């Protein structure tokens, strides 16, 4: 089983943000993180999940994702994204990321598990550290979709 632990952070919402990911498979472990100059916490939570899934090279292995984001876990586990997809994500925040997530979900069929954030869960705490520290690096990337669409009415 591949286990993916994720967290996202934004300093201000919107503001500089980042994500942190830990992938565990057998005795292997890999950490990923990246920072952006202007984004939201929900975008970083979802991007962490996407980045973790995109890092998987093998198929046919069960995948479990651990996230402290109710937004991400509920949208997937309660099936909200499929209704949003049917409506072409009209007036939905983060449509670009949800559309990027869907093929990964269909290919890897991950199970998502919600974990309470900032509650001493070692991997969640480490992902939080990675996400927060990613916002402090010198040159942050642009979250182009967000910066182009931030003034549109989205829920």
C-alpha positions in Angstrom: 0.0 0.0 0.0 1.1 3.5 -0.8 0.4 6.0 1.9 0.3 9.7 1.1 0.2 12.4 3.8 -0.6 15.9 2.8 -1.0 19.4 4.0 -1.4 22.9 2.6 -0.9 26.3 4.1 -1.4 29.9 3.2 0.0 32.9 5.1 -3.2 35.0 4.8 -6.0 33.6 2.7 -5.2 34.5 0.0 -1.5 35.0 0.5 1.8 33.2 0.0 1.1 29.5 0.3 2.7 26.1 0.0 2.1 22.4 0.3 3.9 19.5 1.9 3.6 15.8 1.0 5.1 12.6 2.4 4.9 9.4 0.3 5.5 6.1 2.0 5.8 2.8 0.2 7.3 -0.3 1.8 10.5 1.1 3.4 10.8 4.1 1.1 9.8 7.6 2.0 9.8 10.8 -0.1 9.0 14.4 0.8 7.7 17.0 -1.6 6.9 20.7 -1.1 6.5 23.8 -3.2 5.6 27.5 -2.5 3.5 30.0 -4.4 3.4 33.8 -4.1 -0.4 34.2 -4.0 -2.9 31.4 -3.4 -5.4 30.0 -0.9 -5.2 27.3 1.7 -7.8 25.1 0.0 -5.8 25.3 -3.3 -2.7 24.2 -1.5 -4.5 21.3 0.3 -5.8 20.0 -3.0 -2.5 20.6 -4.8 -0.8 18.5 -2.2 -3.1 15.6 -2.9 -2.6 16.0 -6.7 1.2 16.2 -6.3 1.3 13.1 -4.2 -0.7 11.2 -6.7 1.3 12.5 -9.7 4.5 11.2 -8.0 3.3 7.6 -8.1 5.0 5.7 -10.8 3.4 2.2 -10.3 -0.3 1.4 -10.8 -2.2 -1.5 -9.3 -1.2 -0.6 -5.8 -3.8 0.6 -3.3 -3.4 4.2 -2.3 -4.5 5.9 0.9 -4.3 9.7 1.3 -4.3 11.3 4.8 -5.4 14.9 4.8 -6.6 17.4 7.4 -8.7 19.2 4.8 -12.4 18.5 5.2 -12.9 20.4 1.9 -10.8 17.9 0.0 -11.7 14.7 1.8 -15.5 15.4 1.8 -15.5 16.6 -1.8 -14.0 13.3 -2.9 -15.3 10.7 -0.4 -18.9 12.2 -0.5 -18.8 12.3 -4.3 -19.4 16.1 -4.6 -16.8 16.4 -7.3 -18.8 14.2 -9.7 -21.8 16.6 -9.5 -19.4 19.5 -10.0 -18.0 17.8 -13.0 -21.5 17.2 -14.5 -22.0 20.9 -14.2 -18.6 21.6 -15.8 -17.4 23.2 -12.5 -19.5 26.3 -13.2 -18.9 28.8 -10.3 -16.8 26.3 -8.4 -13.6 27.4 -6.8 -10.4 25.5 -7.9 -12.0 24.1 -11.0 -8.5 23.8 -12.6 -7.2 21.6 -9.8 -10.3 19.5 -9.6 -10.1 18.8 -13.3 -6.4 17.8 -12.8 -7.4 15.6 -9.9 -10.1 13.6 -11.6 -8.0 11.5 -14.1 -5.6 10.7 -11.2 -8.6 9.5 -9.1 -9.9 7.4 -12.0 -6.4 5.8 -12.6 -5.3 5.2 -9.0 -8.6 5.0 -7.1 -7.3 6.5 -3.8 -9.1 6.3 -0.5 -9.0 9.5 1.4 -8.9 9.6 5.2 -9.4 12.8 7.3 -7.0 13.4 10.1 -7.3 16.1 12.7 -4.7 18.8 12.0 -2.3 20.1 14.6 -3.2 17.2 16.8 0.2 15.5 17.1 -0.1 13.2 14.1 3.6 12.9 13.1 3.3 12.9 9.3 0.6 15.6 9.4 2.9 17.8 11.5 5.8 17.2 9.2 3.7 18.0 6.1 2.6 21.2 7.9 6.3 22.1 8.4 7.0 21.4 4.8 4.1 23.5 3.6 4.8 26.5 5.8 8.6 26.4 5.1 7.8 26.3 1.3 6.3 29.8 1.6 9.5 31.2 3.0 11.8 30.2 0.2 13.3 33.1 -1.9 11.4 33.1 -5.2 7.9 31.7 -5.0 6.1 30.4 -8.1 3.0 32.0 -9.5 -0.3 30.1 -9.1 -1.3 31.4 -12.5 -4.9 30.1 -12.5 -5.7 31.6 -9.1 -4.1 35.0 -10.0 -6.0 35.2 -13.2 -9.4 34.2 -11.7 -9.2 35.5 -8.1 -11.7 38.3 -8.8 -14.4 36.1 -10.2 -17.4 35.1 -8.1 -16.7 31.5 -6.9 -18.1 29.6 -4.0 
